[in-house]
Amino acid sequence: MEAVKRFSKQVLCLPLFCLLALLLAPRARALTAAGNFGIEQVYVNVPEMDVFVRAQGANGAMLSPQMVRAAGVELRLGDAVLDTGNIQQANEAICYIFVLDNYADIEPDTLLNFQNAVVQVVRRKAARDQIMLYGMDESGGLQCLLPASNDGAAIINAVRAVKPVSPRPLDMAAAAAVVYTGLEEEYQNIAPRKVLYGMTDAVTLLGNLPMLAGVSVGMADQLNAAFYILAAADDGLEADLLAQIQSGFVFGCPTADIVDTLCAHMDTLTQVLEFKTAIDPDFYGERWETLTVAVPQMGSAVNASTTVYMGHRLTHPAVTEVRPTGRRELTVSFNQAVSDATAGLPAAYLIQSEDVWGFRVGVRSVSVADDGMSAVLTTAGPLYDGPYSVRLRKVAAALSAANTSDAGAETAFTVTGWPRDRGFYLARLRVPGIVLAVLLAVLAVGAFTRSRKERAAEKEAEIAHLLSDAPDIDTVPRRWLTLFLQPPGAIAESRWSGMAESSVLIGSDAGQCDLCVPDARMAPQHAVLSFEGDAVVLQPLGKARVYVNGQLLAGPHHLTGEDTVKLGRTLLRVV
């Protein structure tokens, strides 16, 4: 009985599919441009623009970037001619969006194979690639079962949890609006390249003319993503009908081949070319523009065009929230997924107190979450109560390495629960204290040096003053002078004799004195002996203490042969 109902539905739908094939055919030619050139998707995030195209030669082989570049590609946005930029094999992260038909009457094996196919994609995808999952709830409405994620375990759990509960089959045209809303809301957090797979069975597909009609009139343009329908067709007639309307985005295959078919199509995504270019920020706005890609050297028919929304503008990675989770630990949240290679560096964070101290808090280590939406910072020092701010330095978005953080943007946060203690002030006064100590040491050394120089200058000036009245050296009479000295600790006197001219300088510095006496209490220049006729005059220098016959001299003194002089601890007699 079930087979009869299925056959009746197929026969009744046959005329409609013939009409649908005619509707779809022109669009297929427009997309594929004579079967060898077509735009798969355009990613716009002003001032960035990536155009993903499929370029195929006459023999069916995919063209290399070098061949397309040599053929002279022309890229036009509206009336403006753009630089095609760097043409390369597409290597941007991919977001695989799966819309599963979990209609209550769908064959259990069909839904199971859909789930297995998604699991295989999870296992084969690149690390940066994401998965989004949509399914129907018990009321038949489409809902997002899993936002864009690259967490393999979370994706598989979400896929396995899908059950056949919807009271009606999937309507892909209606589902497009739900998916479009989700893509718009999370545009910054979804990979630049997007591929949407609607997964249903042939009976639902063949019995839902509005679904295919909605696709044929521009759902792919609205979503701005590559769009494909994968239908399980175990009946020969179903497969034939799907073959008649297949137009590059409808795939019909036996239930048992769903996994292999999806994986094989996944492999073809690596052959897509990417035109990575930049557009003027003036293009930004709430409007749609026509993008045209042409290759004149391959023939006038080799061109493709699509409409793109210009309202997406690049948002730099930034910190949205900071939560102190420990005395030396902060959890920061980002406005989009960030690259672990840049966000995982301690130098990427500048944390500073916003009080009068303006103290910087060093970051010792960083642990970035798997989804790149948050990170845990371990600080080099403890945190105290008060306001702080954090800034990012050259942190790149996970989905675009060229999109880096704004160095001037900062996020404020407050720390509570850890009052300021002695360690707080020691930490903040340590550097000023060291600077002050070094400054004082420099000043002390400078003062000591200046004092010695001034003292030496004073002594030289005093000596010059004492000798200023002396006659010219040529007229100065020479006198033979004999001195008897008894240094401290000596038992007997020692004799010093010499021919003296004008004066004899006595002290402990051999470089400055005529007579050097090894006495620790004697100044470097202690006293001077000068001549006035036949008399010998003793003059103390500076603050040096000189005793004659036990009396402290306050000024010059004329010596006699009976006088005993004491300089420091040395006794002296003049003959």
SULHU-V566244 format. One record per residue. N is the residue number from 1. BURIAL is b if it has 16 or more other ideal C-beta (glycine too) atoms within 10 Angstrom, else e. Layout:
# SULHU-V566244
N:BURIAL  N:BURIAL
This chain:
# SULHU-V566244
1:e  2:e  3:e  4:e  5:e  6:b  7:e  8:e  9:e  10:b  11:e  12:e  13:b  14:e  15:e  16:e  17:b  18:e  19:e  20:b  21:b  22:e  23:e  24:b  25:e  26:e  27:b  28:b  29:e  30:e  31:b  32:b  33:b  34:e  35:e  36:b  37:b  38:b  39:b  40:b  41:b  42:b  43:b  44:b  45:b  46:b  47:b  48:b  49:b  50:b  51:b  52:b  53:b  54:b  55:b  56:b  57:e  58:e  59:e  60:e  61:e  62:b  63:b  64:e  65:b  66:e  67:e  68:b  69:b  70:e  71:e  72:e  73:b  74:e  75:b  76:b  77:b  78:e  79:e  80:e  81:e  82:b  83:e  84:b  85:b  86:e  87:b  88:e  89:e  90:b  91:e  92:b  93:b  94:b  95:b  96:b  97:b  98:b  99:b  100:b  101:b  102:b  103:b  104:e  105:e  106:b  107:e  108:e  109:e  110:b  111:b  112:e  113:b  114:b  115:b  116:e  117:b  118:b  119:b  120:b  121:b  122:b  123:e  124:e  125:b  126:e  127:e  128:b  129:b  130:b  131:b  132:b  133:b  134:b  135:b  136:b  137:e  138:e  139:e  140:b  141:e  142:b  143:e  144:b  145:b  146:b  147:b  148:b  149:b  150:b  151:b  152:e  153:e  154:e  155:b  156:b  157:e  158:b  159:b  160:e  161:e  162:b  163:e  164:b  165:e  166:b  167:e  168:e  169:b  170:b  171:b  172:b  173:b  174:e  175:b  176:b  177:e  178:e  179:b  180:e  181:e  182:b  183:b  184:e  185:e  186:e  187:b  188:b  189:b  190:b  191:b  192:b  193:b  194:b  195:b  196:b  197:b  198:b  199:b  200:b  201:b  202:b  203:b  204:b  205:b  206:b  207:b  208:b  209:e  210:e  211:b  212:b  213:b  214:b  215:b  216:b  217:e  218:e  219:b  220:b  221:b  222:b  223:b  224:b  225:b  226:b  227:b  228:b  229:b  230:b  231:b  232:b  233:b  234:b  235:b  236:e  237:e  238:b  239:b  240:e  241:b  242:b  243:e  244:e  245:b  246:b  247:b  248:e  249:b  250:b  251:b  252:b  253:b  254:b  255:b  256:e  257:b  258:b  259:b  260:e  261:b  262:b  263:e  264:e  265:e  266:b  267:e  268:e  269:b  270:e  271:e  272:b  273:b  274:b  275:b  276:b  277:b  278:e  279:b  280:e  281:e  282:e  283:b  284:b  285:e  286:e  287:e  288:e  289:b  290:e  291:b  292:e  293:b  294:b  295:b  296:e  297:e  298:b  299:e  300:e  301:e  302:b  303:b  304:b  305:e  306:b  307:e  308:b  309:b  310:b  311:e  312:b  313:e  314:b  315:e  316:b  317:b  318:b  319:b  320:e  321:e  322:b  323:e  324:b  325:e  326:e  327:e  328:e  329:e  330:b  331:b  332:b  333:e  334:b  335:b  336:b  337:b  338:b  339:b  340:b  341:e  342:b  343:b  344:b  345:b  346:e  347:e  348:b  349:b  350:b  351:b  352:b  353:b  354:e  355:e  356:e  357:b  358:e  359:b  360:e  361:b  362:e  363:b  364:e  365:e  366:b  367:e  368:b  369:b  370:e  371:b  372:b  373:b  374:b  375:b  376:b  377:b  378:e  379:b  380:e  381:e  382:e  383:b  384:b  385:e  386:b  387:e  388:b  389:e  390:b  391:b  392:b  393:e  394:e  395:b  396:b  397:b  398:b  399:b  400:b  401:e  402:e  403:b  404:b  405:b  406:e  407:e  408:e  409:e  410:b  411:b  412:e  413:b  414:e  415:b  416:e  417:e  418:e  419:e  420:e  421:e  422:e  423:e  424:b  425:e  426:e  427:e  428:b  429:e  430:e  431:e  432:e  433:e  434:e  435:e  436:e  437:e  438:e  439:e  440:e  441:e  442:e  443:e  444:e  445:e  446:e  447:e  448:e  449:e  450:e  451:e  452:e  453:e  454:e  455:e  456:e  457:e  458:e  459:b  460:e  461:e  462:b  463:b  464:e  465:e  466:b  467:e  468:e  469:e  470:e  471:e  472:e  473:e  474:e  475:e  476:e  477:e  478:e  479:e  480:e  481:b  482:e  483:b  484:e  485:b  486:b  487:b  488:e  489:e  490:e  491:e  492:e  493:e  494:e  495:e  496:b  497:e  498:e  499:e  500:b  501:e  502:b  503:b  504:b  505:b  506:b  507:b  508:b  509:e  510:e  511:e  512:e  513:b  514:b  515:b  516:b  517:b  518:e  519:b  520:e  521:e  522:b  523:b  524:b  525:b  526:b  527:b  528:b  529:b  530:b  531:b  532:e  533:e  534:e  535:e  536:b  537:e  538:b  539:b  540:b  541:b  542:e  543:e  544:b  545:e  546:b  547:e  548:b  549:e  550:e  551:e  552:e  553:b  554:e  555:e  556:e  557:b  558:e  559:b  560:e  561:e  562:e  563:e  564:e  565:b  566:b  567:b  568:b  569:e  570:b  571:b  572:b  573:b  574:b  575:e
